[in-house]
Amino acid sequence: MNYRVISYIIGMVLNIEAAFMILPIITGLIYGEKAVLSFVISAVICLAIGLPLVWKKPKNQHFYIREGFVTVALSWLIMSIMGALPFLFSGAIAHPIDAVFETVSGFTTTGASILPEVESLPKSVLFWRSFTHWIGGMGVLVFLLSLLKMVGGSRMNLMKAESPGPSVSRLVPTVRSTAKILYEIYLGLTLLEMIILLCGGMPLFDAITTSFGTAGTGGFGIKNDSIAGYSTFIQVVVTIFMILFGINFNIYFLFLAKKWKQALKSEELHWYLLTIAAAILLIGWNVRGLYHTLGEAIQQSSFQVASIITTTGFATTDFNKWPEVSRTVLVMLMFVGASAGSTGGGIKVSRFIILLKSMGKEITQYLHPRQVRKIQMDGKPVEHEVVRNVNVFMVVYTMIFAFSMLFLAADGKDLITNFTAVAATFNNIGPGLELVGPSANFAVFSYPAKIVLIFDMLAGRLEIFPLLLLFFRDTWRKF
């Protein structure tokens, strides 16, 4: 275990987090808020820990998958704890566990909140709350990779540990260039949405924070009714961009590289868009009686389907009051999630495609025992390692989900509340049903239950294994 390079990268992460806090400080100064001091103190603490860790660059910068996973998990834990300090120092959130819950929910782009209302919060706090989505959406270590010079396969090990999906690949020969391209696409789409929202009459502060929440597929709103109070035009724009941010960013790179055919033949993209279209039509027809016109029903169902499948968590209506068929479809979409390589959460569309093809292969094997056939995606064979990873992921995912449900049951809440609370946090969605519906919040749970949900949010965002490795003795041994 290369402890020195791990501490060096954690120091870099803390320094970057301190730099990110400059933006809410500027926001607070513009609005003349006392909360500015809480961000200044938090940034100083980050630098006080981070600067000594990066004072001397480690001679040995090589590290492997184990170090990569540990670095990512520790970085996210420490980043979340430090990111919670402004909430505590400003008085916006009184209890440390609640503050960490809110911050983890922000960085993991979950959007589950313990706050009963948000409109009374200082603008700087609201900005930071939404900005955590944007930071965590692409991943702070991917941002670091675009800046930090490292040798060997070290960068790829970090990217594998932080990037969502069953497999991670370079867009270009170097990982550093790949990270830069990803952030350029991410920033470009964010700015585009911001400009369109401004053109639609949205105030500047609202457009910035809403774009942060959409880009990171997070869902923290600055209004108590989320996006419901805005115009239909703005709701449609947010719907489109939620769907766009749920697409694998490799697709955008292929479009930019003018590789149209390769981009458009993506099976994951086809299934992702087909799933969205089918869910919109089914729910739109099911809820048509609740709205004035079928067009309004389709528009509302489109927003909620996009919000749930991309795990954004914005809301324009209380879908907890929708018919059972619609609520069931939304819960199913919670598990499907967005595309691999996007900012969305969930199990990922590509994993479900691989699972379905694996099931088909097994059934065919029973009928034709001598047949040798490999699973293919986009016309290319899927490596056995990827298939094995997907199968193991699903087993571990199911076990963590079941144990989380068991722990939450001790709180005495109803089954639907517990089930959707775990689904909403583990899949990084935000709202669930019943007591954690879109018009409610997660303050109803006890502090031990919130700790379980914090674990679920981190495990969901980091795709389980980086976080689990911290609990194994062999992880910390020197080999």
Wavefront OBJ file of the C-alpha trace (Angstrom):
o trace
v 0.000 0.000 0.000
v 1.480 3.316 -1.088
v 0.294 5.442 1.846
v 2.334 8.470 0.833
v 0.702 8.902 -2.575
v -2.745 8.291 -1.033
v -2.216 11.080 1.508
v -0.831 13.320 -1.242
v -3.958 12.895 -3.404
v -6.241 13.430 -0.385
v -4.334 16.648 0.298
v -4.892 17.729 -3.300
v -8.618 16.979 -2.970
v -8.864 19.111 0.195
v -7.047 21.992 -1.497
v -9.388 21.773 -4.490
v -12.387 21.724 -2.140
v -11.055 24.878 -0.450
v -10.746 26.491 -3.888
v -14.330 25.471 -4.745
v -15.539 27.264 -1.590
v -14.423 30.576 -3.111
v -17.593 30.590 -5.238
v -20.064 30.488 -2.297
v -17.849 33.084 -0.558
v -18.266 35.393 -3.572
v -22.005 34.651 -3.573
v -22.242 35.557 0.101
v -20.335 38.794 -0.455
v -22.654 39.774 -3.308
v -25.711 39.260 -1.099
v -24.022 40.672 2.027
v -24.477 37.542 4.147
v -22.842 36.650 7.467
v -22.634 33.028 6.278
v -19.530 34.034 4.276
v -17.449 33.597 7.430
v -18.495 29.937 7.726
v -17.091 29.229 4.246
v -13.886 31.147 4.950
v -13.291 29.142 8.136
v -14.116 25.870 6.351
v -11.732 26.689 3.489
v -8.949 27.543 5.957
v -9.451 24.199 7.734
v -9.284 22.357 4.390
v -6.037 24.144 3.520
v -4.602 23.614 7.005
v -4.938 19.844 6.486
v -4.382 19.724 2.728
v -1.281 21.894 2.286
v 1.001 19.874 4.625
v -0.040 16.680 2.796
v 1.086 18.060 -0.568
v 4.135 19.948 0.718
v 6.457 17.289 -0.646
v 5.613 15.304 -3.753
v 5.979 11.527 -3.251
v 8.871 9.927 -5.107
v 6.941 6.729 -5.782
v 3.734 7.691 -7.611
v 2.802 4.194 -8.762
v -0.195 2.555 -7.186
v -2.633 -0.135 -8.172
v -6.335 -0.925 -8.041
v -6.283 -1.393 -4.264
v -4.721 2.023 -3.688
v -7.034 3.564 -6.284
v -10.167 2.273 -4.569
v -8.955 3.257 -1.086
v -7.947 6.739 -2.282
v -11.336 7.352 -3.879
v -13.312 6.091 -0.861
v -11.255 8.077 1.667
v -11.310 11.194 -0.518
v -15.107 11.130 -0.740
v -15.490 10.531 3.010
v -13.112 13.346 3.988
v -14.490 15.673 1.302
v -18.025 15.100 2.624
v -17.048 15.773 6.242
v -15.244 18.991 5.298
v -18.081 19.993 3.001
v -20.499 19.717 5.924
v -18.633 22.348 7.959
v -20.282 25.395 6.274
v -23.726 24.004 7.125
v -22.717 23.655 10.788
v -20.809 26.936 11.113
v -23.586 28.948 9.435
v -26.265 27.379 11.629
v -28.203 26.161 8.592
v -28.059 22.633 10.019
v -27.545 22.097 13.750
v -26.589 18.429 14.089
v -23.311 17.033 12.621
v -24.942 13.840 11.282
v -27.650 15.884 9.561
v -24.983 18.148 8.057
v -22.967 15.180 6.791
v -26.162 13.578 5.436
v -26.978 16.749 3.466
v -23.406 17.064 2.172
v -23.065 13.402 1.194
v -26.438 13.691 -0.524
v -25.028 16.661 -2.437
v -21.672 15.206 -3.464
v -23.165 11.822 -4.386
v -25.819 13.690 -6.422
v -28.596 12.007 -4.455
v -30.634 15.062 -3.549
v -32.249 13.532 -0.459
v -32.623 16.267 2.148
v -33.261 16.540 5.871
v -34.317 20.192 5.557
v -38.071 20.859 5.902
v -37.722 24.050 3.831
v -34.870 25.756 2.000
v -36.032 29.200 0.890
v -34.987 30.810 4.191
v -31.374 29.616 3.840
v -28.636 32.126 2.897
v -27.917 32.315 -0.827
v -24.314 31.241 -0.245
v -25.499 28.078 1.515
v -28.002 27.354 -1.267
v -25.241 27.890 -3.834
v -22.883 25.479 -2.033
v -25.676 22.956 -1.623
v -26.303 22.902 -5.396
v -22.629 23.245 -6.291
v -21.837 20.004 -4.440
v -23.957 18.265 -7.101
v -21.855 19.697 -9.901
v -18.603 18.781 -8.115
v -19.725 15.211 -7.437
v -21.474 14.659 -10.761
v -18.356 14.055 -12.819
v -16.220 13.337 -9.758
v -13.637 15.478 -8.035
v -10.895 12.936 -8.751
v -11.668 13.001 -12.471
v -11.176 16.772 -12.190
v -7.923 16.131 -10.333
v -6.781 13.719 -13.050
v -7.100 16.492 -15.621
v -4.644 18.583 -13.586
v -2.303 16.167 -11.817
v 0.662 14.562 -13.541
v 1.032 10.937 -12.493
v 2.908 8.022 -13.974
v 2.026 4.521 -15.147
v -1.466 3.145 -14.667
v -2.095 5.223 -11.552
v -4.563 7.568 -13.212
v -6.563 4.753 -14.770
v -6.888 3.067 -11.370
v -8.351 6.287 -9.947
v -10.738 6.688 -12.875
v -11.899 3.059 -12.604
v -12.633 3.539 -8.923
v -14.657 6.738 -9.341
v -16.349 6.416 -12.738
v -19.772 4.724 -12.874
v -20.439 1.657 -15.000
v -19.361 -1.953 -15.471
v -16.265 -0.914 -17.451
v -14.200 2.225 -17.949
v -12.125 3.068 -21.004
v -10.039 5.921 -22.341
v -11.550 8.224 -24.955
v -8.051 9.134 -26.141
v -4.637 7.502 -25.519
v -3.934 9.318 -22.233
v -6.122 9.301 -19.119
v -5.322 12.945 -18.416
v -6.627 13.984 -21.848
v -9.704 11.785 -21.337
v -10.450 13.525 -18.024
v -10.072 16.939 -19.692
v -12.444 15.985 -22.516
v -15.041 14.690 -20.038
v -14.942 17.932 -18.053
v -15.072 20.066 -21.184
v -18.240 18.262 -22.309
v -19.655 18.490 -18.772
v -18.941 22.213 -18.484
v -20.183 22.908 -22.005
v -23.558 21.228 -21.425
v -23.917 22.997 -18.058
v -23.303 26.418 -19.599
v -25.670 25.652 -22.486
v -28.504 24.797 -20.093
v -27.745 27.892 -18.022
v -27.994 30.151 -21.079
v -31.263 28.579 -22.276
v -32.797 28.922 -18.792
v -31.784 32.588 -18.706
v -33.385 33.072 -22.127
v -36.531 31.474 -20.700
v -36.796 34.177 -18.044
v -35.216 32.342 -15.112
v -33.269 34.595 -12.684
v -29.475 34.230 -12.854
v -29.043 32.655 -9.398
v -31.867 30.204 -10.082
v -30.434 29.311 -13.503
v -26.964 28.634 -12.070
v -28.143 26.447 -9.176
v -30.705 24.604 -11.314
v -28.056 23.883 -13.949
v -25.729 22.544 -11.241
v -28.483 20.231 -10.009
v -29.379 19.060 -13.516
v -25.788 18.559 -14.678
v -24.863 16.504 -11.636
v -28.279 14.780 -11.797
v -28.597 15.745 -8.140
v -31.897 17.506 -7.579
v -31.316 19.958 -4.725
v -33.674 22.839 -5.438
v -33.625 26.388 -4.090
v -37.423 26.474 -3.841
v -39.580 24.482 -1.451
v -41.637 23.189 -4.392
v -38.494 22.223 -6.357
v -39.198 23.107 -10.032
v -43.006 23.219 -9.808
v -43.192 27.022 -9.533
v -41.372 27.675 -12.799
v -42.899 27.975 -16.262
v -43.673 25.024 -18.508
v -40.858 26.131 -20.838
v -38.299 25.917 -18.025
v -39.651 22.540 -16.916
v -39.321 21.216 -20.475
v -35.746 22.540 -20.750
v -34.787 20.868 -17.459
v -36.460 17.637 -18.642
v -34.391 17.583 -21.837
v -31.125 18.311 -20.062
v -31.764 15.690 -17.374
v -32.073 13.133 -20.174
v -28.951 14.499 -21.886
v -26.863 14.255 -18.715
v -28.053 10.665 -18.271
v -26.393 9.649 -21.567
v -22.915 8.119 -21.610
v -20.459 10.973 -22.195
v -18.552 8.747 -24.623
v -21.489 9.280 -27.021
v -20.901 13.036 -26.992
v -17.198 12.517 -27.632
v -18.015 10.318 -30.636
v -20.353 13.010 -31.984
v -17.668 15.660 -31.533
v -15.201 13.368 -33.298
v -17.788 13.030 -36.123
v -18.087 9.286 -35.577
v -21.851 9.426 -36.065
v -22.476 5.762 -36.900
v -20.489 4.493 -33.930
v -22.355 6.844 -31.599
v -25.825 6.051 -32.912
v -25.398 2.270 -32.842
v -24.940 2.242 -29.048
v -27.306 -0.389 -27.631
v -27.299 1.306 -24.240
v -28.433 4.590 -25.800
v -31.245 2.810 -27.675
v -32.519 1.025 -24.563
v -32.142 4.140 -22.405
v -34.255 6.279 -24.745
v -36.745 3.461 -25.406
v -37.251 2.915 -21.666
v -37.864 6.638 -21.142
v -40.361 6.824 -24.033
v -42.284 3.737 -22.881
v -42.472 4.953 -19.262
v -43.656 8.429 -20.334
v -46.462 7.030 -22.487
v -47.590 4.532 -19.837
v -47.575 7.020 -16.956
v -48.994 9.849 -19.090
v -51.997 7.711 -19.999
v -52.369 6.465 -16.423
v -52.432 9.971 -14.855
v -54.395 11.743 -17.627
v -57.423 12.118 -15.350
v -55.414 14.163 -12.842
v -54.613 16.944 -15.330
v -56.611 19.261 -17.584
v -55.294 17.829 -20.856
v -53.438 14.757 -22.077
v -50.620 17.067 -23.187
v -50.156 18.345 -19.621
v -50.199 14.773 -18.305
v -47.490 13.781 -20.820
v -45.396 16.841 -19.904
v -45.612 16.100 -16.182
v -44.910 12.400 -16.660
v -41.959 13.271 -18.933
v -40.405 15.421 -16.223
v -40.811 12.824 -13.486
v -39.637 9.917 -15.659
v -36.543 11.892 -16.694
v -35.942 12.950 -13.098
v -36.182 9.417 -11.708
v -34.376 7.386 -14.377
v -31.480 9.870 -14.447
v -31.612 9.892 -10.617
v -31.854 13.693 -10.568
v -34.723 13.985 -8.110
v -36.268 17.296 -9.172
v -40.065 17.375 -8.928
v -42.895 19.379 -10.499
v -45.699 17.469 -8.804
v -46.271 15.187 -5.834
v -46.056 11.854 -7.654
v -46.681 10.156 -4.317
v -50.368 10.884 -5.046
v -50.299 9.270 -8.488
v -52.045 5.916 -9.178
v -50.273 2.720 -8.141
v -49.288 1.789 -11.703
v -47.439 5.086 -12.166
v -45.766 4.897 -8.764
v -44.679 1.326 -9.472
v -43.152 2.307 -12.811
v -41.217 5.131 -11.114
v -39.887 2.752 -8.458
v -38.744 0.363 -11.198
v -36.966 3.243 -12.941
v -35.141 4.005 -9.675
v -33.276 0.725 -10.056
v -32.652 0.973 -13.799
v -30.903 4.323 -13.533
v -29.061 6.176 -16.266
v -26.305 5.147 -18.668
v -22.834 4.085 -17.605
v -20.348 6.911 -18.010
v -22.994 9.555 -17.275
v -23.552 11.621 -14.134
v -26.633 9.539 -13.291
v -26.902 6.847 -10.634
v -28.793 3.587 -10.335
v -27.693 0.127 -11.440
v -27.173 1.442 -15.005
v -28.860 0.481 -18.265
v -25.745 -1.306 -19.561
v -25.715 -3.675 -16.596
v -29.331 -4.638 -17.236
v -28.532 -5.256 -20.906
v -25.649 -7.547 -19.928
v -27.816 -9.333 -17.357
v -30.611 -9.912 -19.888
v -28.166 -11.171 -22.500
v -26.536 -13.449 -19.909
v -29.952 -14.857 -19.064
v -30.673 -15.420 -22.762
v -27.316 -17.120 -23.210
v -27.995 -19.496 -20.293
v -31.436 -20.435 -21.641
v -29.945 -21.043 -25.095
v -27.199 -23.162 -23.500
v -29.844 -25.461 -22.020
v -31.420 -25.917 -25.443
v -28.109 -26.238 -27.312
v -25.489 -27.518 -24.830
v -22.670 -27.675 -27.398
v -23.155 -24.174 -28.698
v -20.386 -21.700 -27.843
v -21.580 -18.095 -27.898
v -20.246 -14.884 -26.437
v -22.378 -11.991 -25.226
v -22.037 -8.984 -27.493
v -22.775 -5.273 -27.120
v -22.517 -2.802 -29.985
v -21.229 -5.616 -32.195
v -18.283 -6.361 -29.900
v -17.880 -9.315 -27.510
v -18.244 -8.502 -23.815
v -15.244 -9.729 -21.853
v -15.870 -12.447 -19.273
v -14.358 -10.168 -16.610
v -17.069 -7.568 -17.265
v -19.871 -10.159 -17.104
v -18.454 -11.556 -13.851
v -18.188 -8.032 -12.427
v -21.838 -7.334 -13.266
v -23.003 -10.588 -11.638
v -20.976 -9.980 -8.473
v -22.140 -6.358 -8.360
v -25.783 -7.456 -8.433
v -25.261 -9.993 -5.638
v -23.527 -7.475 -3.373
v -26.053 -4.782 -4.324
v -28.953 -7.052 -3.281
v -27.284 -7.959 0.021
v -26.576 -4.329 0.978
v -30.112 -3.345 -0.015
v -31.603 -6.115 2.141
v -29.473 -5.316 5.206
v -30.197 -1.590 4.851
v -33.906 -2.381 4.829
v -33.445 -4.466 7.976
v -31.620 -1.663 9.803
v -34.244 0.897 8.823
v -37.033 -1.396 10.003
v -35.861 -0.748 13.577
v -37.091 2.846 13.161
v -40.674 1.637 12.968
v -41.551 3.255 9.649
v -43.800 1.532 7.104
v -42.391 -0.856 4.490
v -42.927 1.423 1.472
v -41.140 4.307 3.231
v -38.177 2.097 4.168
v -37.979 0.382 0.784
v -38.093 3.574 -1.255
v -35.781 5.404 1.187
v -33.095 2.774 0.585
v -33.848 2.715 -3.148
v -33.681 6.518 -3.332
v -30.369 6.781 -1.456
v -28.609 3.658 -2.740
v -29.489 4.604 -6.333
v -28.694 8.299 -5.673
v -32.180 9.516 -6.617
v -33.492 11.704 -3.781
v -37.232 11.421 -3.137
v -39.004 8.155 -2.451
v -42.623 7.456 -1.539
v -44.858 7.895 1.517
v -42.890 9.602 4.366
v -39.949 10.367 2.051
v -42.020 11.466 -0.949
v -41.269 14.568 -3.051
v -43.197 16.827 -0.640
v -41.501 15.317 2.452
v -37.895 14.807 3.608
v -35.563 12.370 5.371
v -35.632 14.117 8.761
v -38.155 11.485 9.910
v -35.379 8.926 10.399
v -33.267 8.492 13.530
v -29.555 9.288 13.470
v -28.489 5.597 13.287
v -30.830 5.160 10.294
v -29.362 8.266 8.667
v -25.854 6.817 9.048
v -27.040 3.702 7.180
v -28.484 5.910 4.431
v -25.227 7.917 4.282
v -23.383 4.650 3.699
v -25.899 3.722 0.994
v -25.452 7.055 -0.798
v -21.665 6.728 -0.821
v -21.792 3.050 -1.814
v -24.214 3.833 -4.629
v -22.138 6.689 -6.030
v -18.831 4.790 -5.780
v -20.396 1.588 -7.135
v -20.022 -0.302 -3.827
v -16.555 -1.871 -3.955
v -14.267 1.119 -3.207
v -16.209 1.762 -0.001
v -16.386 -1.919 1.007
v -12.625 -2.331 0.678
v -12.123 0.022 3.624
v -13.635 -2.621 5.926
v -11.298 -5.479 4.931
v -8.119 -6.090 6.936
v -6.140 -7.211 3.884
v -6.702 -3.824 2.271
v -4.359 -2.209 4.773
v -1.633 -4.882 4.748
v 1.673 -4.403 3.005
v 2.326 -7.189 0.502
l 1 2 3 4 5 6 7 8 9 10 11 12 13 14 15 16 17 18 19 20 21 22 23 24 25 26 27 28 29 30 31 32 33 34 35 36 37 38 39 40 41 42 43 44 45 46 47 48 49 50 51 52 53 54 55 56 57 58 59 60 61 62 63 64 65 66 67 68 69 70 71 72 73 74 75 76 77 78 79 80 81 82 83 84 85 86 87 88 89 90 91 92 93 94 95 96 97 98 99 100 101 102 103 104 105 106 107 108 109 110 111 112 113 114 115 116 117 118 119 120 121 122 123 124 125 126 127 128 129 130 131 132 133 134 135 136 137 138 139 140 141 142 143 144 145 146 147 148 149 150 151 152 153 154 155 156 157 158 159 160 161 162 163 164 165 166 167 168 169 170 171 172 173 174 175 176 177 178 179 180 181 182 183 184 185 186 187 188 189 190 191 192 193 194 195 196 197 198 199 200 201 202 203 204 205 206 207 208 209 210 211 212 213 214 215 216 217 218 219 220 221 222 223 224 225 226 227 228 229 230 231 232 233 234 235 236 237 238 239 240 241 242 243 244 245 246 247 248 249 250 251 252 253 254 255 256 257 258 259 260 261 262 263 264 265 266 267 268 269 270 271 272 273 274 275 276 277 278 279 280 281 282 283 284 285 286 287 288 289 290 291 292 293 294 295 296 297 298 299 300 301 302 303 304 305 306 307 308 309 310 311 312 313 314 315 316 317 318 319 320 321 322 323 324 325 326 327 328 329 330 331 332 333 334 335 336 337 338 339 340 341 342 343 344 345 346 347 348 349 350 351 352 353 354 355 356 357 358 359 360 361 362 363 364 365 366 367 368 369 370 371 372 373 374 375 376 377 378 379 380 381 382 383 384 385 386 387 388 389 390 391 392 393 394 395 396 397 398 399 400 401 402 403 404 405 406 407 408 409 410 411 412 413 414 415 416 417 418 419 420 421 422 423 424 425 426 427 428 429 430 431 432 433 434 435 436 437 438 439 440 441 442 443 444 445 446 447 448 449 450 451 452 453 454 455 456 457 458 459 460 461 462 463 464 465 466 467 468 469 470 471 472 473 474 475 476 477 478 479
